[in-house]
Amino acid sequence: TDSKPEENKEKSEDETAE
């Protein structure tokens, strides 16, 4: 997931928010 830190961050934030 280091290749797409931007997408990974967005997905991580969304999952963390839930």
C-alpha positions as CSV (number, residue, x, y, z in Angstrom):
1,T,0.0,0.0,0.0
2,D,3.1,2.2,-0.2
3,S,2.6,2.6,-3.9
4,K,-0.6,4.6,-3.4
5,P,-0.3,6.4,0.0
6,E,-2.9,9.0,-1.1
7,E,-5.6,6.4,-1.8
8,N,-4.6,4.3,1.2
9,K,-4.8,7.3,3.4
10,E,-8.3,8.2,2.1
11,K,-9.5,4.7,2.6
12,S,-7.9,4.4,6.1
13,E,-9.5,7.7,7.2
14,D,-12.9,6.5,5.9
15,E,-12.6,3.2,7.8
16,T,-11.3,4.9,10.9
17,A,-14.2,7.4,10.9
18,E,-16.7,4.5,10.9
